[in-house]
Amino acid sequence: EPEVTQTPSHQVTQMGQEVILRCVPISNHLYFYWYRQILGQKVEFLVSFYNNEISEKSEIFDDQFSVERPDGSNFTLKIRSTKLEDSAMYFCASSEKFGTQQETQYFGPGTRLLVL
Amino acid sequence: KNQVEQSPQSLIILEGKNCTLQCNYTVSPFSNLRWYKQDTGRGPVSLTIMTFSENTKSNGRYTATLDADTKQSSLHITASQLSDSASYICVVRKGFQKLVFGTGTRLLVSP
């Protein structure tokens, strides 16, 4: 069964450094998402992406964050200058459909980011 | 305010027993409600999706209910197995896109 993959599984970085989290969505999916989950807290929506542009973003997704689909398969989340509070599990998700009642988002296994 | 509240926070049951998890939401406009299972350190996996007009939906040993009038949902797990130990997250779709996640119920099935 096709699945969303993410790399790396774990990333440790120094505060102020840039990180890029990578995701390979399911191949026939057109809609892509990033979520984060701070340890012990609920999953939070960051951004959705379609047709090479952001379709919606949350208040969390400030100027330090950016997303890109550099080629036909990868979908990346970049954090320009990491802060301690960026430490979290970051989930990528993709969906085939959009705006339908039955649209299902498939989540990747996540990248655990630790900012020191 | 658009929120999804779940109860209980955590639950321990014996293998083979049934349990029911609760979800209350205030998200508007409502599009659909999903229950996800999240194993520790893994991404959420969808169990059910329910729209406004659906009252009950089953997926194997999982049965979800939805009362759109009272804005409540429940997830019933029948004949629990050790592999059911996970967090169960109620998620409501706001409008066309944004998913609003609950804090989850952590279920431990004990042998």
Chai-1 contact restraints between the chains, C-beta under 6 A:
chainA,res_idxA,chainB,res_idxB,connection_type,confidence,min_distance_angstrom,max_distance_angstrom,comment,restraint_id
A,K42,B,F101,contact,1.0,0.0,6.0,A-B,restraint_1
A,K42,B,T103,contact,1.0,0.0,6.0,A-B,restraint_2
A,V43,B,F101,contact,1.0,0.0,6.0,A-B,restraint_3
A,F45,B,K98,contact,1.0,0.0,6.0,A-B,restraint_4
A,F45,B,L99,contact,1.0,0.0,6.0,A-B,restraint_5
A,S48,B,Q97,contact,1.0,0.0,6.0,A-B,restraint_6
A,E56,B,Q97,contact,1.0,0.0,6.0,A-B,restraint_7
A,F91,B,G43,contact,1.0,0.0,6.0,A-B,restraint_8
A,G99,B,F96,contact,1.0,0.0,6.0,A-B,restraint_9
A,Q101,B,N32,contact,1.0,0.0,6.0,A-B,restraint_10
A,Q101,B,T51,contact,1.0,0.0,6.0,A-B,restraint_11
A,T104,B,S46,contact,1.0,0.0,6.0,A-B,restraint_12
A,F107,B,G43,contact,1.0,0.0,6.0,A-B,restraint_13
A,F107,B,P44,contact,1.0,0.0,6.0,A-B,restraint_14
A,G108,B,G43,contact,1.0,0.0,6.0,A-B,restraint_15
A,P109,B,R42,contact,1.0,0.0,6.0,A-B,restraint_16
A,P109,B,G43,contact,1.0,0.0,6.0,A-B,restraint_17
A,G110,B,G43,contact,1.0,0.0,6.0,A-B,restraint_18
